[in-house]
Amino acid sequence: MDVQPARTMRNLPDTLSSLMGFNKHLTPSWIESVSHIIDGLPRMKVVVEKTENIGDDNTESENKVEKIQDELVSLNAQLKQITLHRREALNNYLDLKGNIRVFCRIRPFHHEETYSSRNLFTLDESSIFLQVAETKRKQYKFDKVFNPLSTQGDVFSEVEPVIKSALDGYNVCIFAYGQTGSGKTYTMEGKPTNLGVIPRGIQTLFNRASECSNRFLFTFSMLEIYMGNIRDLLAPRSKSNGLKNVSSLSIKSGPDGGIEIEDLVAVTVNSFEEVKRLYEVGTRLRSTASTMANSTSSRSHCLIRISLTCLNATERRKATSKLWMIDLGGSERLVKTKATGKRLKEGKAINLSLSALGDVIDALQTKKPHVPYRNSKLTQVLRDSLGCESKTVMLVHVSPNEGDLCETICTLGFATRVRSIRLESEEPPEVKARKETLLIDLGLKVNDLEHECEEIRRKIKNLEESMEQLTGSQPTIDSNFDMSHLFMEELKTDASSNVRSSKNRREVSSRLPRFMKPTASSQHRIGLNNCIHVTNRKKPPVPPRRRPSSVYAESVTIPGNAAPWQSECSMSMTSDMNWTPSIRDGTECSQDASEYEIKQVIFSEHDKSLHDQVTCYTDYQLAESRDVKNKIEEKGIVDIENWLHQQIIEKINTCRSKLELDIPIVTEDVIYVSSIPSPITMACTKAGSQVKDKGIYLTLQPSTDYVEDMKQAKALNQFAAQEFCTPPIKEFYINNEVKGHKNENLVYHGRPRKSLQEELEDCMLEKPDKDSRSHRLQDEKHKIGKLTKFFQALRQHGLVLF
Ligand SMILES: Nc1ncnc2c1ncn2[C@@H]1O[C@H](COP(=O)(O)OP(=O)(O)OP(=O)(O)O)[C@@H](O)[C@H]1O
């Protein structure tokens, strides 16, 4: 082979032919056309630069690089040290404030309620008075009271330090407690313009995680406890396995003493947007109903769990911590609500579990030897997150209305119970004053340390930028993105295999034909993954768990309007994200969401740029991906893309009758064409008597219309944009592996698993930084490697036959 790695490339055709030594196969016109294709590809520019006189520059820049590297090492060490101090200070601060903190929020009056009937008064930031009779007022003390004018920001600022401690390895529980209609969902979820604790908390987690030097793996789960049953709100469900057949998940103890919920879906998330999409789906599936007290009353406890696994922090308390954010079902006096039948049973179940929760917190507060976790599913689930090593915030909600006086008394009674031991009135004034001073000092210290950390991070960033300019070898935003995708690919592949190995999932597991799996371009188009140019040496992930379906989401026939599910499902939600009024007096559970809804949620954000969201990983972090793999294997985590895919497949199965899809059948002799609309009128023709021979030539003939389109379209770019089109391949060489891998060959009918465009993009030559002369020789080698790959891609796609 005529390869000279160190030689400067003059032009692509020469290089191609000399590289591969296939001159005899490559006619000049062919090479030229390939050159045009490559020129047309984005970012693909072969920059030929002279390589003279670079020795001096090299030495100078090498010295600078060394200096920067030294500084970076020292700054990173400092950052680590200060982070430790900050964590310690924050923990002391929270300890002093109490590991179980109880806040009270009074909601504003509704328009139908009259201010004159108010019975709650706030005196200071920590106590409220309840007018129980004309001349009798009762005082209740809290860690903090939020009056009706308090904002969502005010509430969050008190909760935020606790959420931050989840990043330090503490398990955290944040509850919203209160009677029906008192504002629990408002506090936890908020409104689109006025976000609540859950979205703010998640945003904080992602922001903090991106700022700190530790790498985190976040997973999101959402479940509800309805009448004592645990239901996964993210498990794909169809109407066929509807409401009645939903099995309750079981709880078991993990090897490390932690609590595991068997088969609970945990989806890896990388951004707030991803969590939002999952949350929207989960909220739609929650059990809600219209009650006398609230037209969209939550009939269950809704639990959101974020698991945070730290990949590289040895100084962290625990590798994995959990943040629970829980919108409890409304406590209600069943006499007042006049509930009967199912409503009565639901009310009883909610009240019983709330009472069990009160018992547990009381036992923890009073340090009783026995904590009655086993008395309800709620407390069993939270067993490892409610205790001395964890942080708990109870947000108690009350209504200011006189008509709700009895409920308010009950709620305040519960609140008093859960914070019984720490009533400030029981503390001597001097102890109280000392504590106050200490708290202020610790608060200031935490702030200072956080600022210091920020400053060091800023310095590190600047140095890294300088380094990048000097060496040109640091990943750019794009290449970072590529790497993160690689990283995610690994996760996905592992998650898939992990899921496949799981007991429950094995039952329904079956490999999908390749053409049913999301292609890189479909992922790109629907916004699941817009980095099709990524080097993808691995096979695409196999969507786990679901039985084969005949089509991938994009080709599903979706009902033209939402009427069927609206009338059929009467979904009533407290979520403002997708609010539909309840039209039936039934408790609506997860299983009614139609394929329309799911589709809407999943594809609602076509144009959002994942570039903004995906965490950038450095080489070092990539090296850690093995750790991640292990973590994922351990925990049975599902990647978001796989999860979405499961949802889609499941929903497709529910509307199968609407689909008329033929799966192309591959036989030894002939391939029949399906009725899926395709630019190909005839996929292949039998190649006469050669059929049974080892080599079979199959001719693909594009339709006339298609050929016309193709003339106008920009050659290969056209293919990237189409889901079910066939690449402009005139001939395929199919060997006798047809028999063994039928599904592999099916992909030739539609969009192949990887188009030529993608393969070529994998081999793209990146434009080197103008300043990076020192790396030119290395670049040359790199380019040659890329070109070799490019050639292999052509061969794989049948463009060269040898
Ligand atoms: N602090 C507040 N500011 C403005 N509006 C509020 C506030 N708190 C509650 N609301 C409004 O009161 C109504 C009932 O609140 P929400 O649905 O949050 O109650 P809930 O306690 O979650 O009820 P349920 O237990 O039945 O689900 C909603 O319309 C909500 O917008």
The ligand as an ORCA input file, in Angstrom:
! r2SCAN-3c Opt
* xyz 0 1
  N     -49.688     30.451     47.659
  C     -50.617     30.452     46.704
  N     -50.718     31.487     45.844
  C     -51.627     31.496     44.865
  N     -52.515     30.490     44.649
  C     -52.484     29.433     45.450
  C     -51.531     29.345     46.515
  N     -51.745     28.189     47.155
  C     -52.741     27.581     46.509
  N     -53.208     28.306     45.507
  C     -54.318     27.966     44.599
  O     -55.256     27.209     45.334
  C     -55.799     26.173     44.550
  C     -55.655     24.823     45.251
  O     -54.277     24.595     45.400
  P     -53.637     23.141     45.142
  O     -54.258     22.455     44.016
  O     -52.192     23.378     45.120
  O     -54.089     22.404     46.450
  P     -53.653     20.976     46.981
  O     -53.388     21.132     48.420
  O     -52.596     20.430     46.157
  O     -54.985     20.136     46.779
  P     -55.131     18.542     46.682
  O     -54.608     17.935     47.919
  O     -56.590     18.308     46.587
  O     -54.422     18.108     45.472
  C     -55.106     26.205     43.225
  O     -55.916     26.869     42.321
  C     -53.868     27.028     43.495
  O     -53.494     27.746     42.358
*
